[in-house]
Amino acid sequence: MTVIDINLYYGGELCNDDENKGLPFKGRGIKCYYIQLHRRLKTLNDLKRIIMEELRVNPILHDIKITFRSPHEVLHERINYRYMAIEEDKHMKIMFDRMERMTQIIAIELYISVKPRAEVGGEEMQQTTPIENNDGHRYQDESFTHLEEEDEEYVGHTVINGGDLDDRDEYGETIERSNFDKNVDDHEIATNLHTDDLFDCDENDVEDDIGVRHVTNTIPTYTPPAPSFYANTWKNMVDPSNVEIPFVSTWQEGMDFSKGLIFANKEAVKRALTISAVKENKNYIISRSTKVKLCAKCRDESCKWYVGAFMKPKLHGQWVITVYVGPHTCISLRLPKDGRMMDSNFVASELLPILLKKHTTTVHDLRTNMSKKFGHELSYYKVWDAKQKAIAKIFGDWEESYQRLQKLLLAYIDQDMGTRFFYHTTPGSVAGTSLLHYVFWAFAPCIDGFQYCKPVISIDATHLYGKYQGKLLIAMTTDANNKVFPLAFAVVDIESGSSWGWFLECLRETIGGVIPDEGICIISDQHESIKNAIATWPKDENGRLRVFHRYCLRHVASNFNTHFQDSFLKSLVLKAGYAIQEAKFDNIMDSIKNAEIESIKKKLTIGGNGGDPKPFKPHTYLMSEPVDMWTQSHDGGKRYGEMTTNISECFNGVLKGARGLPIAAMVEFTWSKLVAYFHDRHKDITHDLSEGKSWSEYAMSIYHANKLKAAQHHVREFNNQDDIYQVFTSYNNHSSGGGHHSYEIRLMDRTCGCGEWQNIKIPCSHVIKVCELLHIDPTKYIDPCYSLANAINSYSHGFTVPKSESLWRDADGLKWLPNPELLRDKGRPVKSRIRNEMDGVRRKLRSRREESDLRENQPKQRCGLCHEEGHNRRKCPDSCGASTSGHLPN
C-alpha cells in the first residue's frame, strides 16, 4: 500500500448515529478534510497526533474520539457498513487490514468528535504559541518530539464544503454523471480530482513549516474570547475553486450505465452488459476486447449505443466505464424473451449461488428461477449446460476430478486404515495416463459395523447422469431397527458379467473378515452374471457355503408379468413368494397350475421373441427356477424376512443428486452422507438405551403385534423333556383359512410350525403363548441382530475428521483419466429412471397407460428458431439452410 487516503469528517454532530446501519457521516456543520499517508501507522497516538494537527485541535486541552465507517459485508457487489470505534492500537490495525483486503474501497472514512480533557487545570497547562504559516494556525505541544516531526506521514489536505454533505447519496455508492467533467478525455475518469496528483505523491512531499514551541511552567487562567470570535461572518462565503471529491461507486444490479462506474474485473463488466441487454431486451456485440479494454455496441448498426470500459492500474486493477453513449436509439424489434443474449456461462454464474446451497436443484426449478428473475424463458438445454458448468466450478472439472479421486481415496485410507478401495484401469493413449473403468470404495466404519447388522446384503445398480455415462453399484444391509446401512459402492462403465463379477470379488475381499459363521444372504435381480459370480464364492475351511443367493421377489414378479401379461397371475406370484407356510405356498401354486391347465385346454399361446407363439405355461415358468431362490417358505431363514432389493433402491433416491456430480465429488457425497447418518443414529440409539430399552423399535413392533394374537391361542404341553408344545388357534371367520390350526413348537430347536420364527427371527404368537405358560420372557428368543447393543455397535466406529486437501499425499503411478467412450452424447439427457412394468406403467395387456405416462401429456418440443411447438430447428419451415436431419426446408 503506497498511499492511504483518509477522509476526515469534523465540525458538527451526526444526524445518523446508528452504528449498525453504518450510514455516511452527515450532519449540520460537518466538513470533510482530505489527508494522505505514505505508510501504515502503528499506534493510535500517532494517528491522533496527525488528525489533531490537521484539524488544529489543541491536544493539551482536548482529546478526540475516532469513529471508523467500516465495510462489514459485500452482498451482490453492494457494500454494507457499520460504525467502529477506534480506541486501541489493535482497532487501528483492523482498520488498515480491512482496507487492504477490500480493494474496491479507495478511502478510509473517519468521523472525529472533540471532547475536553477533564484533568487539565489552570496551573497545569503548558503554554503553546500559535505560529503563523501559509496554512493558518498550528499547535504544537512538548509531546511532539523532533523525531516525529521528521517522520510525518501525511501529505497535504483538501477541505470540502461541509454545508452540502447532506445532499449526497445515503450509502455513498452512486455516481452522478453531473459530478464528472464533460471536457476530459473519454478514456479517463472524468473527475476534478487530478488523480495523478493523488496517487503519485512523493513520500518527501511533507509540509516544511514546523511550529515553534515556547514552554513555560505556568500560564494565566483561561478567559473566553470576545463575542466577535463566534460571529457568523462566513455564511455567504463560497470557495471559488469548489474542489469536491466525487463519490466513487461500484455498479449494482438495476443501475443504468454512466461514466465513472467502477467494476471489480472484466467479467463484472460483461455481466452488467448482459443484465442490461436482458432488461431492455436488446442485443449487443463486443466490438473490442483486450486485457485492458472492453468495448460493446448495439447489434443494430443504426443505434449509437456504446459502452467503453478500461482497466485502471491506479485503482488496483479495477475497471471503469470511461465512454458511454446511451440509451438505445434503435427501434424495438420485439424480440422474443427467450434469453438469447444470455449464454450458458452467464447463466452458470447466476445459478452458482443456488447450487451452492442445494446442488440437487432440478433444471426445471432453475429455469423457473431464471424466468422469475429476468422475465425470459430459457431453453432446457441451455440451463442444463449452465448447471453442468456451475457444478464444475463448485466441485471441480469433470476430467480433473479423476486425478483428484486418486488423492481423495488415499486420504480416506490415511484417515482410517480400515477403509478399502479397488480399481481397474487400462493404458491410456497418452503416456503416463490410464483409463479408469471400475472403482470400488467402502469406508472402515461401514465395514466394521456390518458384523452387527442383519447378515443380508442387497445389491443393485443405478444410472449416472453427469457428463460421463456409467453405473453406480451399491451394496446395502439393514441395522437392528431395519434402517438402511450402506456398505459399499462402485462406479463401472456398464452393467455386465465382468463388472458384477469384479464388484462381488471386491465385496468379498472387503467383508471377508466380518462374515458370521452361518454365512450371509445376497439379494439381487435375476441378472445371470450375478448368479455366476456368487456361485464361485469360495466355501469356508469346513466346506460350508458362506454366501446364499436369493432373488428379489419384485423382479421375479415383474419378469413374469412381462412374459405373460397377466396382472392377476402376477399378484398370485407375489402372494406365493411372501407366503411363510409351505401349505399356503402350495395352495397358491395350485391355483397358478390350474390356470395353466385351462390355458392348455383352450390352446392359449403367447408371442415369442421371434414372433412364434408359445404355450401359456405360467406354473412351468415359475418352477423352472429353484423355489428357495424366490420364496420365503422355502428360504430356510436366510433372508430374515427381506424379500426385495427395496433398501438399495431407496438409497438410490438419496444418491440421486450425487449421480450428476463429478466422480470425486460423488465419492465425497457418499462420505458426507454416511458421516451424518452415523452421528444421528448413534445419538438416537444412545437415547433409547438411556431409557432402559433393550430391543429396537422395529423388533418390538412385531413382537407386540404377535403378543396380541397370542391371547386367542391355546397351548397343550406335548413333551416337556424335549420342550415340545402344541398350540391351537381359535376359529376366525374373517381369516382366509378360517382359523383353528395346530402348530408344533420346539423351544430347544427354536422352530415353530408356522415358519415365522425361523424366517424373521422374532418369536411368533405361538411361541409367545408357550412362554407365557412357562412364565419365561419371550424376548430372550429374539435374534441378537435386533438388540440395541448390536445397534450401538453398528455405529460405534466413527468417522475421522479429514485432513485439509493441501495435506493429501500424491498418488503414485499413472494418472487416471475418464473413458472417452463414456462421454455422453449431445441432446437432453435421461435424468430419471426409465419407468417400466414394476412402476405400474401398464397394468395389463393392451390396457391404457396412466395419464402421467402419456406422451401427449409431456412437454412438447419447441423450435429454437421460430419458437413454435411441434418441431425442432432442424425441421423448422423457416430454416434457410439444409437440414442436418435430412429433411429439406420448405
N, C-alpha and C positions, 0 to 999 in steps of 0.2 A: 504494500500500500504506500504509494509515493506521496499522495496528497490526501488529506482528510478535510472535507468540507463540513462546517458546522454552522447551522442557523440558530441564532440566539433570539428568543422571544422574551421581551422585557418591557416593563413600563406600565403595567396595568393588571387587573385581576382577570382570571379566566372566567368565561361565561359558560364553559362546558367542561367541568372538572370531574366528570365520571371516569374513573381510572380504567374501568372495564371496557368502555367504548373506545377510548383512545382517539377521540376526535382531534382534528387540527387545533393548534393553540390559537384561540380567538378571544378577543375582549377589548373593551374600550381603552384606548390609550396604549395598546401593546404595539411596540415597534420590533422590527426584525433586523438583527445585526448579523453580518456575514464574516466569519473568520476562517482561516485555513491553518492546518497543522501539517508539518512535514514528517511527523512520526507519531507513534502512539505514546501517550503519557503513561507513566507507571503509577503515580499516586494521585489521589483525589485533590490533595493540596495544590499540586501543580496545575490541575485543571481549574480549580477555583481561582488561583492567582491570576491566570491568563484572562479568565472571564471577568473578574472584578476590575482588572486593569483596563479591559476593553470597554466595560460599561461605566468606568470612572466611579467605582464604588470604593469607599474608604474601608479597607479590611480591618482597621483598628476599631472603627465604630460599628461596623455591620458585618453580618455573615450572610451567605446566600444559600438557598435551597435549590437544588438542580433536579428537574423532572425530565426524564427521557421519554420521548414518544417512540416506544419500542415496537418494531414489527413482530407480531405474535404468530401469525399463520398466513399461509397463502392458499386461498380457495379459488379454483378456476381462474388463476392468474390475477386475482384480486387480493390485495394485501390488507389484512386486518391488524389493528394496532391496539396496544394497551399502554397506560402510563406506568413508568417505572422510576422510583425514587433512587437517585444516585447518592448513596450515603456512605459507602465504603469503597476501598480500593478494588475489591472484587467485583463490585457493581460496575465500575468503570471498565474493567476487563471484559465483563459480559457484554457491555455496550459495544466495544470495539470489535469483539469476536463476532457478534451478530451482524454487524455492518459488513464485515469481510465475507461472511457466508452469503449474504443476500446482495448479490451484485446489482440487482435492479434498483436498489436504494442508493441515491447519489449523494445524499447529505444527511448528517445527524441533526435532528431537531430537538432543541433543549429549551425548556421554559425556566426562567430564572425569577425567583422571588427573593426579596431582600428583607432581612429582619435585624433589628438592633441587637448588639451584644449586651446581655444583661449584666455582665461582670465589669463593664467599663465605667469608671467613675472619673470625677473631675481631676483628682490628684494623680491618677494612674495613667492617663492618656499621654501619648507621645506626640510631640509636635511634628507635623508633616507640612512641608512647604509646597504649595502648588506651583509648578514650573510651567510657564507658557511655552508651547511649541506649536507647530503648524496644525496639530490635531485638537488643540484645546488643552484642558487641564488634565493632568495625570497625577495620581497619588502614589507615592512610594513609602513603604514603612521599612523598619530595620530588619524585618524578617526576610526581605529580599536581598540575597547575597549577590556579590559580583559574579559568582559562577552561574547563578540562574539567569542573570541579565545577559550573559554571553551565550546562553543556550536556549533563548526564547524560540518557541516552535511555531508560532502563528505568523501569518503574513497578511497584513492589511485588514480592512473591514469595509463593508458596504451597508449603509442604513437604508431600509425600505420604508416607505411611507406607512406608518402604523395605522393611520386612520382608515385605510382601505382594506385592511386584513379581513374584515368581516365579510367582504364580498366574494371571497374565494370559495371554491368548491369544498363541501364539508369534509370530504375524505382526501382532498389534495391529490386526486388520481386522474383528473380530466384535464386535457389540454384544449384551450380555446384557440381557434386559428387567429383571433384578433391579437393574441399575445405574441405573435411572430411577425417579424419584419417582412414586408412583401417584396422588398428590393434585393434581398440577399439571393445568392446563387441557389438554384433549385436543388443542388446536390449537397447542401449543407443545412444544418439545423438552423431554422430561421428564428434566432433569438437575439436579444441585445446584450447578451452576457459576455461577449468576447471570450468564448470558451478556450481559445488558445492561451489567454492570459490566466484563466483559472487552472488549467491543467498543466501548464508548462512553467510554473513558478520555480524560480531558483531557490534552493534552500538558504542562500545567503541574503535573500530579499527580506530582511527583517528591519524593523524600524531602528533608526540610529539614535533617536532622541531618548535619552535616559534621564529620568527626573533626578534632581539633586536633593539629597535628604539633609535636613538640619535637625538633629535630635537633641532635645533638652530634657532636663529632669522633670519639669512640671510645665503645665500650660494653664492659661486662665480658664475659669468656668465658662462653659459654652452658653452663648446668648443667641436666641433666634434672630435670623436676618430680618430686614425691613420688609413690609408687605410687597414692595415693588419687586422683590425677588420672585414672588409667586404669581404676579400679574400675568394674564394670558395675552401676550403680545405676539404670538406666532400663529394665531387662529387662521389667518388668511394667507399665511406664507406658504408658497409651493416651491418645491425643489425643481428648478427648470430642467435638470437633466432627466428627472423621472426614471432613475435607474431601478428596475424591478427584476426580481428573479422569477421567471415563469415557472409554473408548477408542472414538473415533468410527469407524464402519465404513461402507463402501460395500457395497451389495448385490452378491452374487456368485451365479452360477448354482448352484442346489442348496440355497441358504439359504431357510428359511421366513421369512415376513413377521413383523416385530415393530416395536414403536415405536422410533423413532430411526434407522432405516435411512436412509442418505443415497444419493441418486441424482444423476447429473450433470445431468439435464434431465427434462423431462416425457416425452419419448419413451422414456427409460430406464425410467420408472415403468410405462408402458404395456407395454413389452417384458417386464418382470418379471411383470406381471399375466397376460399371455398364457402365459408359460412355466409359471407356477404353475397356470393353468387346464388346460394340456395335461398337466402332471404328475399332477394329481388327476382329470383327465377331467371337469371341471366347467365349466359355462358361467357367465359373468358379464356384467353390463351396466354401462356408465358412467352413473352417475346424475347426475353433475355434472362439467362440465369448463369451466374458465376459464383465463386466463393464469397465475393463481397457485394454482389449486386443481384437484384431480382426485379424484373420489370414485367408488368402484366397489362394487357389491354383487352378491350371488348372484342368478342369474336366478330361482331358486326363492324365492318370497315368504316361505315358512316358515323359510328359512335366515337366520340372523343374521350370516353372514359379511359383513364390511365392511372396506374399506380407505380411509383418507383421507390424501392427500399434499398438502403445501403447499410453495410456493416461498419460501425464506428469503433475503431480501436480505443479511442479515448473514453468511450463508455463501456469499457471492459468487454468489447466484442458484441455488444447488443446491436440490434438492427433498428434503424429509424426510417420512417417514411419522409422523404425529402421532396417528393413530387407527387402531387395528387390533382388530377383533373376529373371532376365529377359534379353531379351524378351522371348516370347514363342518359344519353340523349337519343338512343335508338328506340324505335317503335317496338312495343312488345309483340312477339310472335305467338304469344300464348302457348309456350312450350308446355308439354305435359309434365306434371310434377312427379317424375319418375326417378329423381335423384341422379340424373346423368352427369351432373357436374361434380358428384361425389365419387371418387374412385375407392377401391377396396382399402387402400392404405389410410385414407381419411376416415372411412367407416370403422376400420380397426382401431384407430386412436380414440374414436367415440365410444366404442364398445369396451375398451380396456377397463374403465372403472367398474362396469357392470360385471365383467367376467372375473375381475379380481375378487369381488365379493362372492360370486357364485358362478364358477366356471361351467356348471351344468345347465345354465340358462339355454333354453331351446332357441333355434333360429327363428321360429315363429314369434316368440316373445321379444327377441332382439329386433325383428322387423317392426313389430308394434311399437316398441320404444322409439326407434328412429322416426317412425311416422308421426308419433305424438310430438317429438322434439322439433322436427324440421318441416313437417307437413308434406313430405314426399313419400311415395310408395316405392321402396327399393325392391329389386328382384331378389328372389330367394337365393340364387347362386351368388350374387354379389355379397349378400350378408353372410352366407356360408363361408365364402372365401375370406371375407374380412375376419370372421370368427377364427378361422384357422391361423391367420396371421397374428391375431391378438393372442391366441393360445401359445403360439411360438414365442411371442415376446415375453409372456408370463413364465412359461415352463421351459423355454429353450427351443432351439432349432430342431426340426424333426430328425435330420441326419446327425447333427452333433449329439443328439440325445443318446445315440447308440454308444458313443465313446464315454459319455457321462454315466451310462448304465454300468459299464465295467468298473468304474471307480466307486459307484454307489453300492454295488453288491459287495465289493471288498470292504467298504466302510461298515456295512452291516455285520460282516464277519469279524471285523476288528472290534466292534461293539460287543458282540456275543459270539464266541467260537462255536456255539451250537447251531448257528444258522447255516443252512446248506443252500448251495446253488450249483446248477449244472448247465452246460450249454453245448450246442452242436453248431459248428461252422464249417464252411468250405472256403478254399482260397479265392480271394477277390482278383479282379482284373488288374488292379493297381498294386504295385509292390508294397509290401508291408501292411496289407489290409486283408480282411476276411469277411465273408458274408455270413451274417447271423441268421440261422434257420430256426433253432429252438433255444429257449432259455427257460430254466426251471428255478423257482425260489420258494423256500419255506423258512419261516422265522423260528428261532430257537424256542420262544415261549409257546408257540403253537405245537411244535414237535414234542416238547416236554409235557404239555398239558393233555395231549391226546390219550395217554395211558389212563387218565381218569374220566374219560368220556365213554359213551356207548361205543363198543367196538364195531361200528357200522360206518362205512365211508360211502358217500355219494359222489360220483364224478359226472361232469357234464362239460359241454363246450358251448361257447357263445362267440358271436362275431365281434371283430374290431371295426370301428368305422372312422378311423382317422385318415391321415394321408396315405398310409400303407395298409393294405389288407392283411388279414391274419385271423387266427383263432386264439381265444383265451380259454385254456383248460383249467378247471377248478376241481379241487378235492375238498369235500366238506364232511363234517360229522356233527353230532349234537351233544351238548353238555347234559348235566344232571337234570336241568329244567327244560330239556328239549329245545334249547336255544341253539341257533346256528353257530358252529365253531369252525371257522376257516382253518384249513390245514396246509394246503399247498396250492401254488399257481404255476402256470407255464404259458408262454406265448409260442405258438408254432405257426408255420406258414399255411398249412391246410390240415383238415381233419382226415387222417389216413391211417392205415395199419402201422406204418413206421412211426408216425408221430405219437399215436396212442401207445404203442409198444415202448417207445422211448420214455414217455411220461410215466407209465406204470413202473418201468425199471427204476427211474429216479425216485419215485414214491417209495418203492421197496427199499432202496438204499437209505432213504431218509428216515422211515419209521421202523426199520427192521429191529432196532434195539428196544422198542417200546410196544411191540405186538404182544398181547396176552397169550397165555398158553393155549387157550381154547380157540385162538385164531380170530380173524376179522372177517367181516362180510363187506363186499363191494357191490353196490347197486349202480347199474348203468342202463343205457338203452341196449337195443339188440345189435349194436354195431359188431360185425364179425371180427374186426381187428382187436377189439377189447376182449372178446371171448378168447381169442387165440393167445393174447398177451397174458391174461390171467391164468390160462391153462399151463403156461410154462413157469409159473411161480414155484420156486423150489419148496420142498417139504422140509419139516424140521428134522432134527437128528434122530427122532424116534419114528420117522416115516409118516407122520401125521400132516394133513393139509394145514397150512397156515392162513389160507385165504379161501373164501367161499364166494362164488359169483352168483348174483341174483339179478333178474331183470326188473326194470321199472314197470309197474303194472299199467300206468297210463300210456306208456309207449306200446305195450303189448296190445292193449285195447284199441289204441289209435291205428296201429298197423292192421289189426283185424278188421276194423271198420273200413279202412281204405281198400282192403281186399274184397270185402263182401258188401259194403254199402248198406248196412242194416243196423240202424241205431238201437233197435230193441235187443238184438243179439249182442250188441256191444255192451249194453247195460247188464246183460246176464254174465258176460265175461268179467266185468268189474266185480259183480257180486260173488262169482266163483273165486276170484283171486283174493278178495278180502275175507272170505269165509274162514273162520278159525277151526271149526269142527269138520272133520273129514266127511261126516254124514251129510252135512249141509252142502259141502262141495259136490258130493256125488249126486245129490238131488238136482242141483243146478245144471251140472253137466249132462244129466239125463234129459233135461229139457232141451238143451242145445242139440243133443244127439237125436231127439225126436224131430226137431226141425230139419236136421239133415236127412232123416229117413223120408220125411214128407216131400222134401225137395227132390229127392231121387225118384220118388213115385211120380212126381209132376214133371220130372225131367228138366228141372230148373238149372240154368247154367249162368256163369259169369264170364265176362270178357277177359281173355288172357292178355299178356303183354304184347303178343304179336297179333292180337285180334281174334285168335282162335278161341272158341268157347270152351270153358272148363266146367266140370261138375261142381255144384254148390255143396261143399262139404265142410261146414264150419267146425264140427266136432273133430274131424280128422286133422284139420289145420291146427287146432289148439293142442291136440295130443301129440303132434309131431315134435313139440318141444317138451323136455322133461318138466313135469308138473312142479317139482321143487324149485324151478327157476322163476316161476311167476305166481305161485300160490302161497298163502300164509299157512294153510292147513298142512302142507307137506314140507314146510320150510325147515322144521327141526329147531326152531328158536334162534336161527342165525340173524334174522332181520331185526329183532327187538321191536317188532311192530311197524317198522319202516317199510312201506310198500312202493314208494316213488322216489324220484330224484328232485322232489319239490324244494328241498332245502338248498340245493345247488342253484336251481332256477331262481329261488328267492334272493339269494345273494347276488345273482347276475343283475337284478334290479338295482341293488346297492352300488354295483360297479358300473352302472350304465354311463354315468358321467365320466368315469375314468377311461372307458373304452375308446374315447375320442381324443385322448391325450397322447403326447409323445411317450415313447416306451419307458424312459426313465421316470417321467412324472407319473405314469400309471403305476409303476412299482412303488414309488413314494406314496401314492394314494392308498394302496393296499396296506402299507406300513402304518400310515396315519390312522386309517380306519381301525385297524387292529389295536393300536395304542389306546384309542378312545374306548373300544369295546372292552378290553381287558380292565381298564380303570373303572368304568361304570359298573361292570358286572361283579368285579371283586368288591366294590363298595356295597352293592345290593346284597350279595351273599353274606358279607360281614354283618350287615344289619339284621338279616334273618337269623344268623347264628346268635347274635346278641339277644334276640327274643326267645331263645331256647328251642328253636326249631331244629329238627334233625334231618328232615327229608324235604325234597324240592316241592315247590307248589304244583308242578305238573304231576308228580307221582302221587301226591296226596289228593289231588282232584279225582284221579282214577280210583284210588283206594276208598275214598268216602262214597263215591257212586256205587262201588261194589258192596260196601258195608250196608247201604240202604236196601240193596237187593237181598242180602243175606237174611234179613228179618223174616222173609217169606219162605225160607228153606227149612228142611227138617233133616236131622242127622241120625244115622244108625252106626253104632260102633261095630265094626266088622272084624278087625284083627288088631287088638291092642299091641301084640308083640311086634308086629311089623308096621305099626302106625297106619293101618289101612281103614278108611272110613267110607261110608256110602251116604251121599246127600241127595235128597229128593227136592225137586222144585214144585211149587204149588201150581194148581190149574190156572191158566191165563188165557181167557177167550180172546184177548186183544193181541196175543202173540201169534206169529205165523205158524208155530208148531203146536200151539195150544197149551204149552207148559207140561207139568207133571213128567219131568225127565229125571233119570237117575245117573249120577256120576260117581266114579271111583276116585278117591283122593289118597295119595301115598305121600305122607309128610316127609318121610326119610328120603324118598326119591325126588321130592319137590315136583310132583306131577298131579294133574287133575284131568279127568276125562274130557272136560270141555276144551282143553288145549290152550286156554288163555294165559294161565300161569306160566307155562313153558315158553310161550311166544313173546309176551310182553314183559315178563319177569317181575310182575306185581301180583300179589295174591288176588285171585278171583273171588267172587261172592261165596262160592262153595268152600274154599279154603278158609275164608274168614269165619264162616259158620262153624267149622270144625274147631278153629282156635278159640272161639267163644265158649264152646263146650268144654274145652280143655283148660280154659282160663289162662291162656298164654297170649302174648302180644303178637298180633298178625304182622305188624310192621317189620318184625325181625326176618320175615321171609321176602322182604323187598330186596331186589338186587342192589348191591352197594353202588352201582353206577348212578343211582338216583339219589344218593345221600348228599347232604350239604358238605360233608367232609370231602367227598370227591369233587364237588363243585368248586370249593375254595381252592383245592389243589390244582384244578384245571387252570386257574388264573393267577396262581401264586408266583410263577416265573414271570416277573415283569420285564418290560422293555427298558432298554438303557437309553439315556439321553444321548443323541448323536453328536458327533464332533462337527465343528464348523467345516464347511466344504473346502476351505483353504488348507485344512489339515489332512484331507483324504490322501492316501498314498496312490501313486500312479500305477496303472495296470501294466503288467509285463506282457510281452508277446505282441501279436498282430492287433491292429486297430479294427474294431468292429464297424461294419457298415450294413445298412439295410439291403435286403434283396431287391434289386431294381424291378424284378418281375412282379413284385407285390405292390408296386406303385399304382394307386387307384386311378382308373380311367376317368376321363372328363365326363361331366354330367352330374346330375343331382344324385348324391349317394343314398344308399338304403341305410337309414339310421336305426329303425326299429326292427324287431324280429318279424320275419315274414309269417303272417298268420296261416295256420294250417288246420287240419282236421281237429287237433286237440283243442284249438281255440273255439270250436263250435261254429266255424265259418259256414259250414253246410251241414245241416242236421241229418239229412237222409238223401238217398239217391234222387236226383233231379229236383230237389227242393230249392226254393228261392233263398238266396243268401240274405244275411242280415242287412238291414238298410245301411248301416255304417260301413259295410264292406263293398257296397255297390260302386262301380267306377263313376257312374253319373252323379254320385253324391260327394265325390272327391273334388278338390280344387281343380279347375280347368286350366289347361295350358294357355299362356298368354304370350303373344308375339313381342319380341324386343324392338321391332321396327315400327309397326303401326299400333301396337299395344291393344290389339283386339284379341279376344279369346278364340280358342279352337285350333290354332296352328302356331308354329314357331317361326323364327326369322328365316330359316332355310326354305320354308314353303310359303313365305309371305307373298301375296299377289303384288305388293308394292315394291318388291325387290327388283333392283336394276341389273343385278349380275346373275350369273349362272348359279344355280343352287348346288350346294355340295352334296345334297342327298339324291341327286339325280333327277329331280323334278324341274321342268323348265318353268321360268317365271311367266306370268300372264302379261 
